[in-house]
């Protein structure tokens, strides 16, 4: 019992990391058709493995109990070598189980590799991974944005994935599987959200010191809300006189890397709609205190961040934060 207890406790600890209803949806609580298909394969493969394991244990304990050596028993047990019925049975059964698992696996593999780039009913999103942030482009609408990925519910979204520097991996656990983003190559796959909500996206490939914090938010909204978001992103940016100082600081210090017009591409994250984003730096809540912290020392917030530290006073940072809050 002393030997088994640590193994049992380790197994319990391992299982504690899995949950069908965790704090946020994931692969075991899918919110998209792709994730649902993959979850079906998880259940099917787990069921087959459990069935085989149970059968093996039953046969094992039966053999131990039925054929154990008895006191005074010196006879050699009956040998089953060359028993064609048994050999056919333990050969055919694994083949049938493999076929049961292979058929849906192959079918889902091909169906999930389908390209909807030319489908007028699908949304196209170009994703570019950077160290350590995500750029999203909606070419049909001429929109460039970053960090917050907005998707319509109930529609296929075709992704074109690439990277600007090193290998990354695009993954929204609640919606479906992951796919690498490579420099100089476009990988394609699609997702189809089935529920409205906010889901975490991650980089699933180690890409440098800021990898663990290379998160983004996938906001799945109704089709009406998606159209309203598109209209708001295409509307001109309006500012007020009370943020003139912050606007001037932005123009002198930030405009060379960041655009505030969603129609323009930029070397750094496009900041149009920044005030309505859920996070800053990819993982901190988008609050004034965190924005100021990011502006003061990006490397302290996310190691390896490409944004340089701009020599600004606390008052200048406060004015810049006020200006950024108007980018809606």
N, C-alpha and C positions, 0 to 999 in steps of 0.2 A: 504493500500500500504506500510506503514511503517513496518508492520509486515512481509510482503512477501519479501521485498527487502533483508534483511539479509539472508533469506533462499535461495533466488535466487543467491546472491553473493557467498554463501557457495557452492552451487551446481556448479557454474562456476569454482570456485577454485578447487573443487574435479575433475572435468573433465579436467582441465588444466594439470593434471598429466598423462593423457592418450593421446597417439598419435600413429597414424598409420605409420607415417614417422618421428620418433624421431631422436635424434643425433646418436643413435645406435640401431640395430634391437632388438626386444624384442618379447613378446608373441603376440602382435598385428601386428607384421611384421615378421612372421616366415621364417626361412631359412633352415628348415628341414621337412621331411615328418611327423614326430611325432608332431611337432609344428603346421603344417598345419592342421592336423586332429583335434587337440585340438582347434585351432582357428575356425574351422568349427563348432564345438560344441558351442563355445562362441557365434558365430553369430546366430546359430539356437536357442539357449536358450534365447538370447536377443530378437530375433524376436518374439518368442512365448510370452515372457513377455510383449513386447510392444503391440502386438496384443490384449492380454487380457486387458491390461491397457486402450488402446484406446476404446475397446468395453465397458468396465465398465464405463468410463467417458461419453461416448455417451449415454448409458442407464441412467446414473445418471442425466445428464443435461436434457435429454428428460423427465424423470419422474418429475423433479423439475418444468419444464416449462408446461408440459401437465396436471399434476395432482395437481398443487398448489391450495391452497384454495382461492376461489373467494369471494368477498364481498357479504354477504348475503347468501352464500351457506352453508346450514346446513345439507345437505344429507351426509350419510356415503358412501365413494367410494366403488365401486364393489370389493369384496374380491376374491383373486385368490388362497386362500388356498385349497389344494386338487386338483389343476389343473394338471392332469397327463401329459399333453403335455409339460407344462412349466417345471415340475419337471424332466421329462425324458431329456428335452433339456439341462438344466443346470447341469445335471449329466453326460450325454454322452459326451458333448463337452470337459470338462476337462479330461475325460478318454482318448479321442482321442488325445488331445494335449500331455498328458503324454506318450502315446504310441509313438507318433512321435518323442519325445525327447529321450525316453528310448531305442528305437531300435538302433540308431547309437551310443548312449553312451555305451551300453553294447557291441556292436560289436567292437568299438575302444578299450574298456577296455581289452577285450580278445586278440585282435590283437597286442596291444602294450605290452602285457605281454608275448609275444612269446619269447622263448629263442633260440638265434642263436649261442650259445657257440660252438656247433659242426659243424656249417656251414663253409665249407672251403672258401666261398666267403665273409665271414664277418671278420672284424678285432676285436680281443679281447684285451680289455684294463682293467687291474686291477687298481682300484682307492682306495687309502688309505688316509683317512682324518686325519690330525694331528692338534693340536693346534699350530699355525694357518696357515697351509700350506697344499698343496696337492701333493701327490706322485702318479706318473703314471708308470705302468709297462706294457710293451708289451711282454708277455711271448713267443709269437711265434718268436720274434726276439732277445730275451734276453736283452732287453733295459729297464733300469730304468732311469726315469727323474722326473722333478718336475716343477710345476707352469705353464709351457707351454705345453698344450695338443695339439698334432698335429694329425689331422684326415684327411683321404682321402675323397674327395667329391664324392657323388653318391654311397657310399658303406655303408652298415649297420655296425655299430660299437656296439659290445656287451660289456656292462660295468658290471664288478663285483665290487660291492661297499662294503667297510668295513671301520672301524675306529680303531684307535690305542688307543684312550683315552676316549672321550665322544661322545655323539650323534652329528653328523653333518648332513648336507643335501646338496647333489650334484645337482647343477642347472646351466644350460646354457640357459637363457631365450629365446634366438633366435632360439634354436634347439628343445626345448621340455620341458616337465614338470620336476619336481624335484623328488628326491627319497632320503630317509634318509640313512645315513651310520651308522652302529651300531657296537659296539665292540663284537667280537666273532660270528658275523653273516654276511653272504654275501647276499646282495640284488642285484637283476639283472634287468636290462632293457636295451633297445637299442635305439640309435638315428641314423638317416640317413641324414647327411647334403646334401643340394641341391645346395648350392652356396659357391664359394670360398670367404674367408674373415676371419677377426679376430673378434671373438665374446667374450664378457665378461662372465666368469663363476663366480659363487658366492656360498658361504655357506648360505643356507636359513633356518638354525636352530641356534638359539642363543646358543653359545658354550663357552662363556667366554669373557674377556675384549677385545680381538683382533678380535672378530667375524665380526665386520663391515668392517674390512680390509682384510678378508680372501678371497681375489679374486684370480682368475687365468685367463689365456688367452686360448681360444680354437682357434687354427689356422687351418682353413680348407683349404687344398691345393689340387692341382690336383694329380692324382694317380702317375704321373711321379715325381712330386716334393716330394711326400710322400716317394717313393722308394729312391730318392736321399737323403732325410733326414735320412732314416734308414741306408743307406750306410755310411753317414757322422758320425752318432752316433756310428757305429760299428768300425769305423776306429780308430787306436791308436792316443792318444793325443800327439801332438808334441809341444814342447816349444823351445824357443831360448835363447841364452846366456844372452841377455840383461834383461831377467826377472828372472835370477838365484836367485837374492836376494828375490824377492817375492815368488818364488817357495820354497825356504828354509823356509820362514816365514809360508807359508801354511803348509808345512810338519811338522813344530814344533807346530803350533797352531790350525790347522783346520782339519787335515787329520783324526783325531780320530772320527769325526762326519760326515764329508763330503767325498764322493768318487768323483773322476774325471774320472772314467771309467764307462760308461753306463751299462756294464755287471755286475757291483757290486751293491748290495743293501747297504744302509747306514742308520744310525739312523737319520741323517739330510738330507736335500735335496741333491740329486746327482747333482753335478755341471758341468757334461759334457755338453758342449754346452751353458754354462752360458753366454758367450759374445753375443750370438745371441738371448737371451731371451728378451722379450719386457719390462719386469718390474723387479724391485728388491723390495723385501718385499711384493710382491703381488700386489702393486698398484702404486709405483713410477716408472717413466720412467727409463729404464736401462741406466743411464748416470754416468760418473765417479763421479760427485759430490754426486749423490744419493747413489752410491755404498759405497763411503767413509763415508757418513753419517750413513749408515746402519752398517758398520763395527765398527764405533766409538761408537755408542750407539743404539743397536737394540731396546731397550725398548722405546726410544724416538720416533722411527719410527713406531713401532707397540707394543702397550701395551700388555703384557702377552706373548710376543714372547719367545720361548723356547731357542733361541740362547743366550748364555751368553755374557757379555761384555768382550772382550779380551783386556788386557792392552797393547796397541800398541801406539807408537808415531805417529805423523802425517806423518813423512817420511816413517815409516814402513807401514802405511796404504796406502800411495801412491804407494809403491812398490808392495803391495799385489793387489791393483786395477789393476796395469799394468799386473800382472800375470793372474788375472782372465779374462782380456780382450783377452788373448790368448786361452782360452778354447772355441774353436769353433768346 
